[in-house]
Amino acid sequence: MGSPVTTLGPSIWAVSDGRAGNASQVRALVHALGDPGRWMQIAHIAGAAHRPAPLVLTPRAPWTWLPADAWPMPLLSLPASQRAGLAPPWPTLWIAAGRRSAAFTKLVRERSDGKTFTVQILDPHIDASNFDLLVVPEHDGLTGANVVTTVGSPAYFGPDLLEEAGQAFAPLADDTSRSVVVILGGNSKVHTFTPAAAARLEGQLRALAAQGWRLRITTSRRTPVSIAVQFRKMADETGGQFWGGAQDGPNPYLAWLMFSKAAIVTEDSSNMLSEAAWHGLPVHIAPLEGKAEKFDKLHASLIARGAARRFTGTLDQWTYEPLREADRVADLIVAKLLERHPAPEFKSGSGGVAAPDWLS
């Protein structure tokens, strides 16, 4: 982790508890804020303590057994190396995700005397008044003056990433007809990728391949090795493509999202479902074993939004407005920052600062 520095624009600390899904949501929101159209609106803010790398905070028990607003001396819950990084000067904006980071969001807000605008993503299981902005999926059912709800998870793919993926996998642009990206999750607290679930999905995918659909299959960190091997074999036998890691070459995930006609996504990941919906793909939710009310509500919210349908073995084609929740939240954060740090007025004439021609 680099030392804090001072430069133009607001300083942002991106924080997670080390869990990949949580870090992904923070990264999406930070990248959305970095969109040139948004950054130009807040570039006048002189932020201290810029950090070139995200903060990963991994508190330990017994602190993690308690609600985040009841941690005694929360800094002591962290390894010494992480503890040293939480010191002034404090940033303009703090964005964190995950219940285990909430105590530090609260701490930084207090120690900065409220000058740091704090954003907490996902339900922290403490009162929303501990944060300046709480970003939660609508299926959590939380409300409040400083609560903003999203359909699914915030997802974002910047123009630079889209262009890079488009150039790296340019031949795919001519091969989009009847192509489907298949995104496989894995085992979690509430879902299990059982052999029975894998056999059911494999049979459905083989039937689609026989109908002329080109399968582009990718796995996640949670996909069991045996399941990955099973679907790699199936892809080879049906003329599909499979990517499970660096051993398979450059990662085509973003290009497959860009250049496919539909998506099949296992039900266990809000992030994976939301990333497919960001691209406006018809999202087909493939079942695993296990149920949880929050996932039932997540799936229902995506279906109500028009982004998803249950996968029963056939692929449908429909259109909807792509799900761009990170953009919406980023716009709100920009508005909140401008309330605290109004932009200077451009003045004409001698001694003033003139707006560039392209702003007129």
Legacy VTK file of the C-alpha trace (Angstrom):
# vtk DataFile Version 3.0
C-alpha trace
ASCII
DATASET POLYDATA
POINTS 360 float
0.000 0.000 0.000
1.472 3.335 -1.034
1.763 6.389 1.203
-0.989 9.014 1.068
-0.280 11.878 -1.321
-1.936 15.165 -2.175
-3.052 15.951 -5.708
-5.886 17.527 -7.636
-9.387 16.261 -7.169
-11.090 14.628 -4.188
-9.280 11.820 -2.440
-11.083 8.497 -2.323
-10.310 5.558 -0.090
-11.740 2.295 -1.454
-12.206 -0.201 1.365
-13.295 -3.812 1.615
-13.122 -6.682 4.073
-11.129 -8.787 1.622
-14.101 -10.643 0.191
-13.994 -10.599 -3.597
-17.692 -9.839 -4.050
-17.555 -6.872 -1.681
-14.377 -5.507 -3.231
-16.004 -5.759 -6.671
-18.873 -3.483 -5.642
-16.533 -0.860 -4.185
-14.385 -0.982 -7.321
-17.446 -0.518 -9.545
-18.524 2.596 -7.676
-15.032 4.111 -7.633
-14.620 3.519 -11.371
-18.026 5.064 -12.041
-16.940 8.166 -10.122
-13.815 8.276 -12.288
-15.876 8.695 -15.447
-14.577 11.943 -17.023
-18.034 13.505 -17.051
-18.376 13.017 -13.302
-14.782 13.694 -12.342
-14.822 17.079 -14.092
-17.670 18.143 -11.800
-15.664 17.430 -8.634
-12.079 17.941 -9.829
-11.948 21.336 -8.075
-12.029 19.606 -4.688
-8.528 19.580 -3.207
-8.364 16.258 -1.442
-5.587 15.093 0.833
-4.465 11.521 1.470
-4.915 10.043 -1.979
-4.184 6.313 -2.034
-3.117 4.476 -5.173
-4.343 1.120 -3.855
-7.486 -0.046 -2.057
-7.542 -0.697 1.671
-8.280 -4.240 2.790
-9.326 -4.451 6.436
-9.617 -7.865 8.077
-10.763 -7.487 11.703
-10.660 -10.518 13.952
-12.807 -12.049 16.664
-14.131 -11.247 19.199
-14.869 -7.873 17.567
-16.539 -9.494 14.570
-18.985 -11.224 16.884
-20.469 -7.843 17.864
-22.553 -5.276 15.973
-20.314 -2.726 14.264
-21.516 0.108 16.511
-20.492 -1.792 19.663
-16.818 -2.488 18.933
-14.533 -1.322 21.761
-11.399 0.339 20.305
-12.050 -1.035 16.786
-8.513 -0.340 15.553
-7.231 -3.060 17.892
-9.245 -5.602 15.895
-6.889 -5.138 12.944
-3.383 -6.462 12.260
-0.785 -3.795 13.050
0.039 -3.243 9.361
-3.591 -2.415 8.570
-4.040 -0.349 11.709
-1.240 2.012 10.690
-3.033 2.897 7.473
-6.056 4.330 9.276
-4.634 7.705 10.235
-5.078 11.329 9.172
-5.114 13.136 6.877
-8.527 11.695 6.138
-9.928 11.394 2.609
-12.667 13.419 0.984
-14.633 10.257 0.291
-14.616 6.833 1.945
-16.373 3.941 0.171
-16.552 0.592 1.952
-18.488 -2.646 1.570
-19.263 -5.514 3.859
-20.459 -5.736 7.442
-16.929 -6.077 8.805
-15.848 -2.742 7.379
-18.765 -0.797 8.867
-17.082 -0.128 12.210
-14.207 1.617 10.422
-16.558 3.647 8.243
-18.167 4.904 11.442
-14.743 5.534 13.006
-13.396 7.582 10.091
-16.540 9.674 9.978
-16.109 10.493 13.649
-12.358 11.129 13.573
-12.608 13.372 10.532
-15.205 15.448 12.400
-17.686 14.595 9.683
-15.522 16.071 6.908
-15.065 12.715 5.173
-18.186 11.725 3.240
-18.733 8.076 4.109
-20.478 5.567 1.859
-21.268 2.077 3.112
-22.347 -0.619 0.638
-24.468 -3.596 1.781
-26.458 -3.921 4.976
-24.118 -3.206 7.928
-26.711 -4.409 10.468
-26.465 -1.129 12.372
-28.420 2.098 12.056
-28.022 3.985 8.773
-27.383 7.203 10.698
-23.811 6.004 11.293
-23.025 6.777 7.623
-23.528 9.645 5.213
-24.897 7.295 2.570
-25.938 3.656 2.826
-26.207 1.724 -0.455
-28.172 -1.522 -0.181
-30.078 -3.817 -2.548
-33.780 -3.089 -2.515
-34.583 -6.646 -1.470
-33.012 -5.913 1.947
-36.026 -3.734 2.701
-34.070 -0.904 4.367
-35.319 2.669 4.171
-34.142 6.041 5.417
-33.260 9.569 4.379
-29.666 8.571 3.620
-30.438 5.087 2.224
-30.292 4.463 -1.527
-31.517 1.119 -2.818
-30.325 -0.686 -5.924
-31.659 -3.515 -8.043
-28.947 -6.118 -7.642
-25.358 -5.005 -7.091
-23.610 -1.898 -8.399
-21.703 -2.934 -11.530
-19.661 -0.800 -13.897
-17.441 -1.279 -16.930
-15.609 1.861 -18.028
-15.113 2.889 -21.665
-11.405 2.078 -21.443
-12.093 -1.500 -20.316
-14.746 -1.977 -22.984
-12.419 -0.698 -25.696
-9.534 -2.844 -24.473
-11.694 -5.979 -24.405
-13.199 -5.146 -27.792
-9.765 -4.829 -29.362
-8.286 -7.883 -27.645
-11.176 -10.094 -28.765
-12.214 -8.276 -31.940
-13.077 -11.480 -33.890
-15.907 -12.153 -31.432
-17.718 -9.062 -32.688
-18.470 -10.934 -35.904
-19.594 -14.048 -34.036
-22.437 -12.862 -31.826
-25.350 -14.688 -33.475
-26.725 -17.467 -31.266
-23.903 -17.118 -28.752
-24.547 -17.382 -25.013
-22.227 -16.656 -22.105
-22.608 -19.165 -19.268
-21.379 -17.890 -15.901
-20.963 -20.575 -13.271
-20.825 -19.783 -9.578
-20.376 -22.333 -6.844
-20.866 -23.222 -3.225
-21.830 -20.576 -0.686
-23.538 -20.343 2.681
-26.924 -20.995 1.113
-26.279 -22.601 -2.283
-24.490 -25.783 -3.321
-23.394 -26.710 -6.835
-24.310 -30.357 -6.363
-23.650 -33.118 -8.902
-27.405 -33.216 -9.541
-27.532 -29.479 -10.286
-24.487 -29.828 -12.541
-26.002 -32.776 -14.418
-29.248 -30.889 -14.964
-27.471 -27.799 -16.292
-25.096 -29.835 -18.453
-28.024 -31.590 -20.100
-29.732 -28.279 -20.817
-26.553 -26.774 -22.284
-25.907 -29.809 -24.483
-29.448 -29.433 -25.845
-28.796 -25.749 -26.610
-25.539 -26.629 -28.356
-27.411 -29.159 -30.489
-29.788 -26.352 -31.483
-26.871 -24.287 -32.752
-26.108 -22.111 -29.746
-22.399 -21.391 -29.210
-21.531 -21.857 -25.537
-19.008 -19.572 -23.835
-18.519 -20.963 -20.341
-16.608 -19.359 -17.480
-16.267 -20.219 -13.790
-15.818 -18.296 -10.542
-13.521 -18.690 -7.556
-16.230 -20.712 -5.832
-16.817 -23.239 -8.599
-15.815 -26.728 -7.364
-12.909 -28.181 -9.331
-14.920 -31.254 -10.286
-17.679 -29.056 -11.720
-15.177 -26.984 -13.701
-13.658 -30.165 -15.138
-17.109 -31.449 -16.066
-18.096 -28.306 -17.984
-14.681 -27.948 -19.624
-15.147 -31.452 -21.035
-18.639 -30.611 -22.196
-17.417 -27.425 -23.930
-14.756 -29.428 -25.768
-17.303 -32.011 -26.888
-19.885 -29.472 -28.090
-17.552 -27.032 -29.833
-17.955 -24.426 -27.114
-15.377 -22.270 -25.376
-14.255 -22.530 -21.757
-12.228 -20.199 -19.548
-11.326 -21.186 -16.013
-8.150 -19.250 -15.335
-4.881 -17.903 -16.684
-3.989 -21.358 -18.011
-6.683 -20.791 -20.651
-5.143 -17.571 -21.937
-6.351 -13.965 -21.613
-9.621 -13.571 -19.752
-12.479 -13.208 -22.275
-15.183 -12.533 -19.649
-15.887 -8.916 -20.562
-15.721 -9.612 -24.301
-18.146 -12.501 -23.904
-20.549 -10.170 -22.098
-20.146 -7.623 -24.878
-20.461 -10.034 -27.787
-23.122 -12.531 -26.731
-26.876 -12.601 -27.318
-27.890 -13.996 -23.936
-26.529 -15.005 -20.546
-27.106 -18.012 -18.318
-25.983 -17.250 -14.759
-26.235 -19.479 -11.713
-28.454 -18.060 -9.010
-25.852 -17.746 -6.241
-24.189 -14.422 -7.075
-25.750 -10.957 -7.104
-22.600 -9.565 -8.721
-22.563 -12.033 -11.622
-26.255 -11.519 -12.339
-25.873 -7.738 -12.158
-22.831 -7.673 -14.433
-24.742 -9.498 -17.142
-27.674 -7.116 -16.656
-25.327 -4.108 -16.932
-24.800 -5.157 -20.553
-28.530 -5.500 -21.174
-28.275 -9.228 -21.914
-31.360 -11.383 -21.424
-30.318 -12.998 -18.134
-31.465 -16.567 -17.487
-31.130 -17.542 -13.814
-29.983 -21.166 -13.475
-30.916 -22.905 -10.205
-28.529 -24.664 -7.838
-29.429 -26.512 -4.626
-30.482 -24.481 -1.602
-32.671 -21.471 -0.967
-32.557 -18.205 0.943
-35.195 -15.514 1.191
-32.771 -12.724 0.287
-31.829 -14.470 -2.966
-35.469 -15.151 -3.779
-36.089 -11.413 -3.373
-32.995 -10.559 -5.440
-34.171 -12.775 -8.293
-37.677 -11.333 -8.038
-36.311 -7.769 -8.230
-34.292 -8.573 -11.363
-37.289 -10.274 -12.952
-39.569 -7.329 -12.062
-37.000 -4.957 -13.567
-37.222 -6.911 -16.812
-33.596 -8.000 -16.701
-33.986 -11.687 -15.888
-36.117 -14.807 -16.199
-35.831 -18.283 -14.732
-33.818 -20.710 -16.865
-35.771 -23.823 -17.732
-33.676 -25.075 -20.634
-34.678 -22.669 -23.408
-33.230 -19.277 -24.304
-35.507 -16.299 -24.824
-34.679 -12.965 -26.435
-36.016 -9.719 -25.011
-34.812 -6.168 -24.478
-34.730 -3.821 -21.483
-32.847 -0.762 -20.309
-29.411 -1.996 -19.132
-29.045 -2.060 -15.358
-26.650 0.801 -14.518
-26.992 1.145 -10.756
-23.378 2.176 -10.098
-23.871 5.144 -12.422
-26.985 6.206 -10.549
-25.280 5.976 -7.155
-22.179 7.766 -8.452
-24.341 10.649 -9.690
-25.861 10.929 -6.227
-22.424 10.973 -4.572
-21.273 13.710 -6.944
-24.334 15.771 -6.015
-23.618 15.278 -2.285
-19.966 16.283 -2.708
-20.968 19.412 -4.602
-23.257 20.372 -1.731
-20.219 20.299 0.558
-17.733 21.666 -1.972
-19.503 24.005 -4.417
-17.700 24.462 -7.726
-16.100 27.885 -8.236
-17.908 30.189 -10.614
-16.235 30.959 -13.923
-15.793 34.681 -14.456
-15.033 36.544 -17.654
-12.924 39.669 -18.004
-9.493 40.613 -16.747
-8.301 38.851 -13.658
-11.000 36.194 -13.926
-10.912 32.564 -14.889
-12.543 31.850 -18.246
-14.243 28.585 -19.025
-12.678 26.675 -21.907
-14.407 27.066 -25.266
-15.623 23.471 -25.337
-17.747 24.054 -22.234
-19.842 26.693 -23.977
LINES 1 361
360 0 1 2 3 4 5 6 7 8 9 10 11 12 13 14 15 16 17 18 19 20 21 22 23 24 25 26 27 28 29 30 31 32 33 34 35 36 37 38 39 40 41 42 43 44 45 46 47 48 49 50 51 52 53 54 55 56 57 58 59 60 61 62 63 64 65 66 67 68 69 70 71 72 73 74 75 76 77 78 79 80 81 82 83 84 85 86 87 88 89 90 91 92 93 94 95 96 97 98 99 100 101 102 103 104 105 106 107 108 109 110 111 112 113 114 115 116 117 118 119 120 121 122 123 124 125 126 127 128 129 130 131 132 133 134 135 136 137 138 139 140 141 142 143 144 145 146 147 148 149 150 151 152 153 154 155 156 157 158 159 160 161 162 163 164 165 166 167 168 169 170 171 172 173 174 175 176 177 178 179 180 181 182 183 184 185 186 187 188 189 190 191 192 193 194 195 196 197 198 199 200 201 202 203 204 205 206 207 208 209 210 211 212 213 214 215 216 217 218 219 220 221 222 223 224 225 226 227 228 229 230 231 232 233 234 235 236 237 238 239 240 241 242 243 244 245 246 247 248 249 250 251 252 253 254 255 256 257 258 259 260 261 262 263 264 265 266 267 268 269 270 271 272 273 274 275 276 277 278 279 280 281 282 283 284 285 286 287 288 289 290 291 292 293 294 295 296 297 298 299 300 301 302 303 304 305 306 307 308 309 310 311 312 313 314 315 316 317 318 319 320 321 322 323 324 325 326 327 328 329 330 331 332 333 334 335 336 337 338 339 340 341 342 343 344 345 346 347 348 349 350 351 352 353 354 355 356 357 358 359
